[in-house]
Amino acid sequence: MSSTEDRVKTLINENLKVDGQSLNMPEDLNTPLADLGVSSLDIVAFGKVVAREFNVTITPEDCANISSVRQLIEFIDTRTG
């Protein structure tokens, strides 16, 4: 089974686009998605995709407070233990 990090990266590659192009995932997972050009609406929509994939609840408020991929991974790991 893949690690949370690998699964999240796959979901990003499959679901997030900026200006019609696939998101270039940076090596630094602490980079905020907004800094990569992902809109707040896309981040909330992506939160729904992640919630389904990992069977966790992610509210729009959670999406606003989770700025980086690293924070998202930690958020998931604390809820799926």
HELIX and SHEET records of a PDB file:
HELIX    1   1 THR A    4  ASN A   15  1                                  12    
HELIX    2   2 LEU A   33  LEU A   36  5                                   4    
HELIX    3   3 SER A   40  PHE A   54  1                                  15    
HELIX    4   4 PRO A   60  ASN A   65  1                                   6    
HELIX    5   5 VAL A   69  THR A   80  1                                  12    
SHEET    1   A 2 LYS A  17  VAL A  18  0                                        
SHEET    2   A 2 GLN A  21  SER A  22 -1                                        
END                                                                             
